Amino acid sequence: MNEDLSQKKCVPCEGGTLPLKLEEVASYTKLLKTLWNVEGNKKISRQFKFKDFKEAMVFVSKVAEVANNEDHHPDIHIYYNKVEIELSTHAIGGLSGNDFIVARKIEKSLET
C-alpha cells in the first residue's frame, strides 16, 4: 500500500462492516507521517503539544474542519496546551480506513 491518504475521502461505514485486520492496521499506520498510538484494531490516538491554550484551540478548530469535511469525527481531549485526538469508527467497533484518512489530514493541517 503506497497511497497518499490526504488525497482520499472518507466513505460511510455501516453496521456489519468489519474493522480492519491487524495487518491492514499496520499497513495504514505506515502511511502516516507521525507516530500514533495504536490499540490493536480498536483505535489510534496521538497527543499534540502547543505553546499555549490559544494555539491548542486553533489546532482544535482545524481538526473540527477536517472532521466535518470528512463526516468522520474524532474524540478530542484538551489539556491546556495539549490536545489528544482519538480515532475509531464507532459504527463498526474498531478501525476503518476513514480513521487513517482523518489522522493524515490532521497531520497535514499542521504542515501549513
MIKOLFI-692026 format. One record per residue: residue number from 1; x, y, z of N, C-alpha, C in turn. Coordinates in Angstrom, 3 decimals, decimal comma. Layout:
BEGIN
@nr = NUM n.u = X n.v = Y n.w = Z ca.u = X ca.v = Y ca.w = Z c.u = X c.v = Y c.w = Z
...
This chain:
BEGIN
@nr = 1 n.u = 0,849 n.v = -1,169 n.w = 0,000 ca.u = 0,000 ca.v = 0,000 ca.w = 0,000 c.u = 0,895 c.v = 1,233 c.w = 0,000
@nr = 2 n.u = 0,774 n.v = 2,044 n.w = -1,021 ca.u = 1,573 ca.v = 3,258 ca.w = -1,124 c.u = 0,667 c.v = 4,386 c.w = -1,594
@nr = 3 n.u = -0,211 n.v = 4,833 n.w = -0,701 ca.u = -1,201 ca.v = 5,830 ca.w = -1,044 c.u = -0,956 c.v = 7,110 c.w = -0,270
@nr = 4 n.u = -1,447 n.v = 8,208 n.w = -0,826 ca.u = -1,450 ca.v = 9,465 ca.w = -0,100 c.u = -2,831 c.v = 9,617 c.w = 0,521
@nr = 5 n.u = -2,934 n.v = 9,287 n.w = 1,792 ca.u = -4,225 ca.v = 9,315 ca.w = 2,474 c.u = -4,836 c.v = 10,711 c.w = 2,486
@nr = 6 n.u = -4,004 n.v = 11,739 n.w = 2,407 ca.u = -4,541 ca.v = 13,096 ca.w = 2,453 c.u = -5,332 c.v = 13,434 c.w = 1,190
@nr = 7 n.u = -5,209 n.v = 12,617 n.w = 0,160 ca.u = -5,949 ca.v = 12,831 ca.w = -1,082 c.u = -7,213 c.v = 11,980 c.w = -1,162
@nr = 8 n.u = -7,446 n.v = 11,141 n.w = -0,150 ca.u = -8,617 ca.v = 10,262 ca.w = -0,144 c.u = -9,764 c.v = 10,915 c.w = 0,601
@nr = 9 n.u = -10,956 n.v = 10,388 n.w = 0,416 ca.u = -12,168 ca.v = 10,885 ca.w = 1,065 c.u = -12,782 c.v = 9,757 c.w = 1,883
@nr = 10 n.u = -13,260 n.v = 10,082 n.w = 3,063 ca.u = -13,924 ca.v = 9,080 ca.w = 3,906 c.u = -15,208 c.v = 8,597 c.w = 3,236
@nr = 11 n.u = -15,504 n.v = 7,337 n.w = 3,448 ca.u = -16,746 ca.v = 6,749 ca.w = 2,941 c.u = -17,556 c.v = 6,236 c.w = 4,136
@nr = 12 n.u = -18,877 n.v = 6,344 n.w = 4,057 ca.u = -19,698 ca.v = 5,892 ca.w = 5,184 c.u = -19,488 c.v = 4,410 c.w = 5,483
@nr = 13 n.u = -19,431 n.v = 4,079 n.w = 6,768 ca.u = -19,337 ca.v = 2,691 ca.w = 7,215 c.u = -20,675 c.v = 2,309 c.w = 7,824
@nr = 14 n.u = -21,154 n.v = 1,171 n.w = 7,475 ca.u = -22,414 ca.v = 0,675 ca.w = 8,002 c.u = -22,141 c.v = -0,401 c.w = 9,032
@nr = 15 n.u = -23,098 n.v = -0,609 n.w = 9,926 ca.u = -23,007 ca.v = -1,758 ca.w = 10,822 c.u = -22,917 c.v = -3,010 c.w = 9,967
@nr = 16 n.u = -22,168 n.v = -3,979 n.w = 10,392 ca.u = -21,940 ca.v = -5,175 ca.w = 9,578 c.u = -20,611 c.v = -5,124 c.w = 8,852
@nr = 17 n.u = -20,066 n.v = -3,909 n.w = 8,652 ca.u = -18,728 ca.v = -3,765 ca.w = 8,099 c.u = -17,751 c.v = -4,178 c.w = 9,195
@nr = 18 n.u = -16,769 n.v = -4,958 n.w = 8,847 ca.u = -15,799 ca.v = -5,424 ca.w = 9,830 c.u = -14,674 c.v = -4,414 c.w = 10,025
@nr = 19 n.u = -14,165 n.v = -4,295 n.w = 11,266 ca.u = -12,987 ca.v = -3,456 ca.w = 11,485 c.u = -11,796 c.v = -3,998 c.w = 10,694
@nr = 20 n.u = -10,819 n.v = -3,143 n.w = 10,469 ca.u = -9,596 ca.v = -3,567 ca.w = 9,786 c.u = -8,933 c.v = -4,711 c.w = 10,555
@nr = 21 n.u = -8,291 n.v = -5,585 n.w = 9,820 ca.u = -7,480 ca.v = -6,634 ca.w = 10,448 c.u = -6,158 c.v = -6,009 c.w = 10,895
@nr = 22 n.u = -5,478 n.v = -6,666 n.w = 11,821 ca.u = -4,231 ca.v = -6,118 ca.w = 12,361 c.u = -3,202 c.v = -5,843 c.w = 11,273
@nr = 23 n.u = -3,131 n.v = -6,707 n.w = 10,249 ca.u = -2,170 ca.v = -6,482 ca.w = 9,152 c.u = -2,533 c.v = -5,216 c.w = 8,381
@nr = 24 n.u = -3,834 n.v = -4,982 n.w = 8,195 ca.u = -4,276 ca.v = -3,778 ca.w = 7,485 c.u = -3,970 c.v = -2,531 c.w = 8,318
@nr = 25 n.u = -4,170 n.v = -2,623 n.w = 9,635 ca.u = -3,844 ca.v = -1,510 ca.w = 10,526 c.u = -2,358 c.v = -1,178 c.w = 10,401
@nr = 26 n.u = -1,510 n.v = -2,195 n.w = 10,384 ca.u = -0,063 ca.v = -1,979 ca.w = 10,258 c.u = 0,266 c.v = -1,285 c.w = 8,935
@nr = 27 n.u = -0,395 n.v = -1,674 n.w = 7,857 ca.u = -0,148 ca.v = -1,049 ca.w = 6,550 c.u = -0,572 c.v = 0,409 c.w = 6,543
@nr = 28 n.u = -1,741 n.v = 0,679 n.w = 7,086 ca.u = -2,217 ca.v = 2,065 ca.w = 7,146 c.u = -1,322 c.v = 2,920 c.w = 8,042
@nr = 29 n.u = -0,875 n.v = 2,360 n.w = 9,153 ca.u = -0,033 ca.v = 3,107 ca.w = 10,088 c.u = 1,235 c.v = 3,599 c.w = 9,398
@nr = 30 n.u = 1,771 n.v = 2,804 n.w = 8,494 ca.u = 2,985 ca.v = 3,193 ca.w = 7,761 c.u = 2,753 c.v = 4,391 c.w = 6,842
@nr = 31 n.u = 1,488 n.v = 4,674 n.w = 6,508 ca.u = 1,172 ca.v = 5,797 ca.w = 5,627 c.u = 1,064 c.v = 7,114 c.w = 6,380
@nr = 32 n.u = 1,061 n.v = 7,053 n.w = 7,699 ca.u = 1,029 ca.v = 8,271 ca.w = 8,498 c.u = 2,441 c.v = 8,825 c.w = 8,623
@nr = 33 n.u = 2,558 n.v = 10,130 n.w = 8,776 ca.u = 3,868 ca.v = 10,776 ca.w = 8,820 c.u = 4,426 c.v = 10,902 c.w = 10,228
@nr = 34 n.u = 3,557 n.v = 10,767 n.w = 11,237 ca.u = 3,978 ca.v = 10,888 ca.w = 12,627 c.u = 3,546 c.v = 9,636 c.w = 13,387
@nr = 35 n.u = 4,067 n.v = 9,502 n.w = 14,591 ca.u = 3,788 ca.v = 8,314 ca.w = 15,392 c.u = 2,456 c.v = 8,447 c.w = 16,124
@nr = 36 n.u = 1,555 n.v = 7,536 n.w = 15,840 ca.u = 0,271 ca.v = 7,447 ca.w = 16,516 c.u = 0,287 c.v = 6,190 c.w = 17,380
@nr = 37 n.u = -0,353 n.v = 6,248 n.w = 18,526 ca.u = -0,506 ca.v = 5,066 ca.w = 19,369 c.u = -1,616 c.v = 4,206 c.w = 18,769
@nr = 38 n.u = -1,320 n.v = 2,930 n.w = 18,610 ca.u = -2,279 ca.v = 2,013 ca.w = 18,013 c.u = -2,715 c.v = 1,013 c.w = 19,078
@nr = 39 n.u = -4,013 n.v = 0,910 n.w = 19,272 ca.u = -4,556 ca.v = -0,066 ca.w = 20,209 c.u = -5,244 c.v = -1,163 c.w = 19,408
@nr = 40 n.u = -4,435 n.v = -2,150 n.w = 18,984 ca.u = -4,959 ca.v = -3,273 ca.w = 18,202 c.u = -5,656 c.v = -2,778 c.w = 16,965
@nr = 41 n.u = -6,880 n.v = -3,248 n.w = 16,768 ca.u = -7,664 ca.v = -2,736 ca.w = 15,645 c.u = -8,869 c.v = -1,950 c.w = 16,187
@nr = 42 n.u = -8,686 n.v = -1,362 n.w = 17,390 ca.u = -9,774 ca.v = -0,633 ca.w = 18,059 c.u = -9,696 c.v = 0,875 c.w = 17,889
@nr = 43 n.u = -8,502 n.v = 1,469 n.w = 18,091 ca.u = -8,396 ca.v = 2,919 ca.w = 17,940 c.u = -6,938 c.v = 3,336 c.w = 17,778
@nr = 44 n.u = -6,770 n.v = 4,545 n.w = 17,228 ca.u = -5,466 ca.v = 5,187 ca.w = 17,171 c.u = -5,590 c.v = 6,523 c.w = 17,900
@nr = 45 n.u = -4,490 n.v = 6,950 n.w = 18,509 ca.u = -4,515 ca.v = 8,217 ca.w = 19,227 c.u = -3,142 c.v = 8,875 c.w = 19,162
@nr = 46 n.u = -3,159 n.v = 10,174 n.w = 19,378 ca.u = -1,900 ca.v = 10,921 ca.w = 19,405 c.u = -2,109 c.v = 12,183 c.w = 20,218
@nr = 47 n.u = -1,088 n.v = 12,551 n.w = 20,981 ca.u = -1,131 ca.v = 13,808 ca.w = 21,726 c.u = -0,274 c.v = 14,840 c.w = 20,996
@nr = 48 n.u = -0,832 n.v = 16,023 n.w = 20,851 ca.u = -0,156 ca.v = 17,145 ca.w = 20,215 c.u = 0,085 c.v = 18,201 c.w = 21,285
@nr = 49 n.u = 1,276 n.v = 18,811 n.w = 21,279 ca.u = 1,613 ca.v = 19,817 ca.w = 22,294 c.u = 1,860 c.v = 21,158 c.w = 21,612
@nr = 50 n.u = 1,353 n.v = 22,221 n.w = 22,248 ca.u = 1,448 ca.v = 23,560 ca.w = 21,688 c.u = 2,032 c.v = 24,529 c.w = 22,710
@nr = 51 n.u = 2,331 n.v = 25,741 n.w = 22,252 ca.u = 2,934 ca.v = 26,754 ca.w = 23,120 c.u = 1,990 c.v = 27,140 c.w = 24,252
@nr = 52 n.u = 0,707 n.v = 27,268 n.w = 23,925 ca.u = -0,256 ca.v = 27,707 ca.w = 24,938 c.u = -1,663 c.v = 27,250 c.w = 24,555
@nr = 53 n.u = -2,623 n.v = 27,627 n.w = 25,379 ca.u = -4,016 ca.v = 27,234 ca.w = 25,167 c.u = -4,555 c.v = 27,764 c.w = 23,842
@nr = 54 n.u = -4,215 n.v = 29,001 n.w = 23,521 ca.u = -4,721 ca.v = 29,606 ca.w = 22,281 c.u = -4,278 c.v = 28,806 c.w = 21,054
@nr = 55 n.u = -3,007 n.v = 28,434 n.w = 21,000 ca.u = -2,519 ca.v = 27,620 ca.w = 19,872 c.u = -3,210 c.v = 26,260 c.w = 19,836
@nr = 56 n.u = -3,438 n.v = 25,686 n.w = 21,000 ca.u = -4,140 ca.v = 24,401 ca.w = 21,063 c.u = -5,544 c.v = 24,532 c.w = 20,481
@nr = 57 n.u = -6,210 n.v = 25,629 n.w = 20,799 ca.u = -7,578 ca.v = 25,818 ca.w = 20,304 c.u = -7,615 c.v = 26,101 c.w = 18,802
@nr = 58 n.u = -6,598 n.v = 26,769 n.w = 18,283 ca.u = -6,506 ca.v = 26,957 ca.w = 16,825 c.u = -6,400 c.v = 25,590 c.w = 16,158
@nr = 59 n.u = -5,578 n.v = 24,713 n.w = 16,731 ca.u = -5,441 ca.v = 23,355 ca.w = 16,205 c.u = -6,779 c.v = 22,611 c.w = 16,279
@nr = 60 n.u = -7,473 n.v = 22,704 n.w = 17,400 ca.u = -8,767 ca.v = 22,025 ca.w = 17,547 c.u = -9,744 c.v = 22,515 c.w = 16,478
@nr = 61 n.u = -9,691 n.v = 23,785 n.w = 16,170 ca.u = -10,548 ca.v = 24,335 ca.w = 15,115 c.u = -10,224 c.v = 23,705 c.w = 13,758
@nr = 62 n.u = -8,924 n.v = 23,513 n.w = 13,476 ca.u = -8,516 ca.v = 22,858 ca.w = 12,230 c.u = -8,996 c.v = 21,406 c.w = 12,197
@nr = 63 n.u = -8,887 n.v = 20,720 n.w = 13,343 ca.u = -9,354 ca.v = 19,330 ca.w = 13,429 c.u = -10,861 c.v = 19,276 c.w = 13,179
@nr = 64 n.u = -11,600 n.v = 20,221 n.w = 13,750 ca.u = -13,054 ca.v = 20,255 ca.w = 13,555 c.u = -13,403 c.v = 20,430 c.w = 12,076
@nr = 65 n.u = -12,645 n.v = 21,271 n.w = 11,386 ca.u = -12,895 ca.v = 21,479 ca.w = 9,955 c.u = -12,636 c.v = 20,200 c.w = 9,162
@nr = 66 n.u = -11,518 n.v = 19,535 n.w = 9,446 ca.u = -11,212 ca.v = 18,255 ca.w = 8,784 c.u = -12,336 c.v = 17,257 c.w = 9,061
@nr = 67 n.u = -12,723 n.v = 17,126 n.w = 10,321 ca.u = -13,740 ca.v = 16,148 ca.w = 10,715 c.u = -15,070 c.v = 16,426 c.w = 10,022
@nr = 68 n.u = -15,475 n.v = 17,673 n.w = 9,988 ca.u = -16,744 ca.v = 17,996 ca.w = 9,336 c.u = -16,692 c.v = 17,765 c.w = 7,836
@nr = 69 n.u = -15,559 n.v = 18,106 n.w = 7,211 ca.u = -15,419 ca.v = 17,865 ca.w = 5,766 c.u = -15,478 c.v = 16,386 c.w = 5,428
@nr = 70 n.u = -14,966 n.v = 15,548 n.w = 6,334 ca.u = -14,932 ca.v = 14,107 ca.w = 6,089 c.u = -16,142 c.v = 13,379 c.w = 6,687
@nr = 71 n.u = -16,923 n.v = 14,086 n.w = 7,488 ca.u = -18,047 ca.v = 13,491 ca.w = 8,213 c.u = -17,589 c.v = 12,268 c.w = 9,014
@nr = 72 n.u = -16,427 n.v = 12,436 n.w = 9,652 ca.u = -15,836 ca.v = 11,391 ca.w = 10,495 c.u = -15,162 c.v = 12,107 c.w = 11,655
@nr = 73 n.u = -15,687 n.v = 11,925 n.w = 12,857 ca.u = -15,348 ca.v = 12,796 ca.w = 13,977 c.u = -14,561 c.v = 12,081 c.w = 15,067
@nr = 74 n.u = -13,393 n.v = 12,626 n.w = 15,410 ca.u = -12,582 ca.v = 12,037 ca.w = 16,486 c.u = -13,088 c.v = 12,461 c.w = 17,861
@nr = 75 n.u = -12,633 n.v = 11,763 n.w = 18,863 ca.u = -12,786 ca.v = 12,233 ca.w = 20,234 c.u = -11,608 c.v = 13,168 c.w = 20,483
@nr = 76 n.u = -11,873 n.v = 14,314 n.w = 21,082 ca.u = -10,855 ca.v = 15,330 ca.w = 21,312 c.u = -10,805 c.v = 15,645 c.w = 22,802
@nr = 77 n.u = -9,613 n.v = 15,549 n.w = 23,377 ca.u = -9,402 ca.v = 15,868 ca.w = 24,783 c.u = -8,403 c.v = 17,030 c.w = 24,849
@nr = 78 n.u = -8,781 n.v = 18,082 n.w = 25,582 ca.u = -7,955 ca.v = 19,285 ca.w = 25,654 c.u = -7,453 c.v = 19,452 c.w = 27,086
@nr = 79 n.u = -6,129 n.v = 19,612 n.w = 27,203 ca.u = -5,478 ca.v = 19,826 ca.w = 28,488 c.u = -4,556 c.v = 21,041 c.w = 28,362
@nr = 80 n.u = -5,099 n.v = 22,217 n.w = 28,523 ca.u = -4,395 ca.v = 23,489 ca.w = 28,387 c.u = -3,645 c.v = 23,586 c.w = 27,054
@nr = 81 n.u = -2,372 n.v = 23,171 n.w = 27,004 ca.u = -1,611 ca.v = 23,299 ca.w = 25,761 c.u = -1,409 c.v = 21,953 c.w = 25,063
@nr = 82 n.u = -2,127 n.v = 20,929 n.w = 25,514 ca.u = -2,036 ca.v = 19,605 ca.w = 24,900 c.u = -3,411 c.v = 19,196 c.w = 24,395
@nr = 83 n.u = -3,415 n.v = 18,559 n.w = 23,241 ca.u = -4,662 ca.v = 18,066 ca.w = 22,658 c.u = -4,444 c.v = 16,600 c.w = 22,293
@nr = 84 n.u = -5,313 n.v = 15,747 n.w = 22,800 ca.u = -5,249 ca.v = 14,333 ca.w = 22,443 c.u = -6,394 c.v = 14,023 c.w = 21,486
@nr = 85 n.u = -6,047 n.v = 13,407 n.w = 20,381 ca.u = -7,010 ca.v = 13,006 ca.w = 19,361 c.u = -7,114 c.v = 11,486 c.w = 19,387
@nr = 86 n.u = -8,328 n.v = 10,976 n.w = 19,464 ca.u = -8,583 ca.v = 9,529 ca.w = 19,387 c.u = -9,508 c.v = 9,276 c.w = 18,212
@nr = 87 n.u = -9,109 n.v = 8,340 n.w = 17,377 ca.u = -9,913 ca.v = 7,985 ca.w = 16,209 c.u = -10,309 c.v = 6,517 c.w = 16,263
@nr = 88 n.u = -11,569 n.v = 6,277 n.w = 16,000 ca.u = -12,130 ca.v = 4,937 ca.w = 15,921 c.u = -13,440 c.v = 5,065 c.w = 15,164
@nr = 89 n.u = -13,819 n.v = 4,032 n.w = 14,466 ca.u = -15,099 ca.v = 4,061 ca.w = 13,757 c.u = -16,129 c.v = 3,385 c.w = 14,642
@nr = 90 n.u = -16,867 n.v = 4,204 n.w = 15,376 ca.u = -17,794 ca.v = 3,687 ca.w = 16,387 c.u = -18,845 c.v = 2,748 c.w = 15,786
@nr = 91 n.u = -19,297 n.v = 3,021 n.w = 14,560 ca.u = -20,349 ca.v = 2,207 ca.w = 13,937 c.u = -19,930 c.v = 0,754 c.w = 13,745
@nr = 92 n.u = -18,606 n.v = 0,513 n.w = 13,657 ca.u = -18,136 ca.v = -0,865 ca.w = 13,441 c.u = -17,343 c.v = -1,392 c.w = 14,632
@nr = 93 n.u = -17,200 n.v = -0,575 n.w = 15,664 ca.u = -16,499 ca.v = -1,016 ca.w = 16,871 c.u = -15,013 c.v = -1,237 c.w = 16,692
@nr = 94 n.u = -14,388 n.v = -0,470 n.w = 15,821 ca.u = -12,948 ca.v = -0,615 ca.w = 15,594 c.u = -12,466 c.v = 0,370 c.w = 14,547
@nr = 95 n.u = -11,320 n.v = 0,061 n.w = 13,975 ca.u = -10,697 ca.v = 0,952 ca.w = 12,995 c.u = -11,163 c.v = 0,667 c.w = 11,572
@nr = 96 n.u = -11,289 n.v = 1,740 n.w = 10,811 ca.u = -11,551 ca.v = 1,647 ca.w = 9,372 c.u = -10,528 c.v = 2,537 c.w = 8,670
@nr = 97 n.u = -10,504 n.v = 2,468 n.w = 7,364 ca.u = -9,619 ca.v = 3,346 ca.w = 6,604 c.u = -9,906 c.v = 4,810 c.w = 6,872
@nr = 98 n.u = -11,154 n.v = 5,145 n.w = 7,207 ca.u = -11,527 ca.v = 6,534 ca.w = 7,492 c.u = -10,702 c.v = 7,116 c.w = 8,635
@nr = 99 n.u = -10,410 n.v = 6,307 n.w = 9,644 ca.u = -9,635 ca.v = 6,801 ca.w = 10,786 c.u = -8,249 c.v = 7,262 c.w = 10,355
@nr = 100 n.u = -7,655 n.v = 6,534 n.w = 9,446 ca.u = -6,310 ca.v = 6,868 ca.w = 8,977 c.u = -6,334 c.v = 8,047 c.w = 8,000
@nr = 101 n.u = -7,402 n.v = 8,157 n.w = 7,223 ca.u = -7,552 ca.v = 9,316 ca.w = 6,336 c.u = -7,634 c.v = 10,581 c.w = 7,176
@nr = 102 n.u = -8,468 n.v = 10,572 n.w = 8,216 ca.u = -8,606 ca.v = 11,750 ca.w = 9,074 c.u = -7,296 c.v = 12,023 c.w = 9,817
@nr = 103 n.u = -6,636 n.v = 10,982 n.w = 10,312 ca.u = -5,354 ca.v = 11,168 ca.w = 11,006 c.u = -4,349 c.v = 11,865 c.w = 10,091
@nr = 104 n.u = -4,254 n.v = 11,408 n.w = 8,866 ca.u = -3,293 ca.v = 12,014 ca.w = 7,925 c.u = -3,665 c.v = 13,460 c.w = 7,615
@nr = 105 n.u = -4,954 n.v = 13,731 n.w = 7,468 ca.u = -5,383 ca.v = 15,100 ca.w = 7,186 c.u = -5,134 c.v = 16,007 c.w = 8,386
@nr = 106 n.u = -5,247 n.v = 15,472 n.w = 9,600 ca.u = -4,894 ca.v = 16,240 ca.w = 10,790 c.u = -3,405 c.v = 16,557 c.w = 10,786
@nr = 107 n.u = -2,586 n.v = 15,557 n.w = 10,469 ca.u = -1,137 ca.v = 15,796 ca.w = 10,365 c.u = -0,864 c.v = 16,906 c.w = 9,340
@nr = 108 n.u = -1,521 n.v = 16,795 n.w = 8,210 ca.u = -1,284 ca.v = 17,757 ca.w = 7,122 c.u = -1,704 c.v = 19,166 c.w = 7,532
@nr = 109 n.u = -2,720 n.v = 19,291 n.w = 8,376 ca.u = -3,161 ca.v = 20,620 ca.w = 8,812 c.u = -2,063 c.v = 21,315 c.w = 9,617
@nr = 110 n.u = -1,160 n.v = 20,554 n.w = 10,213 ca.u = -0,045 ca.v = 21,141 ca.w = 10,962 c.u = 1,134 c.v = 21,520 c.w = 10,071
@nr = 111 n.u = 1,139 n.v = 20,997 n.w = 8,845 ca.u = 2,248 ca.v = 21,266 ca.w = 7,933 c.u = 2,133 c.v = 22,650 c.w = 7,312
@nr = 112 n.u = 0,944 n.v = 23,242 n.w = 7,370 ca.u = 0,740 ca.v = 24,553 ca.w = 6,726 c.u = 0,747 c.v = 25,673 c.w = 7,730
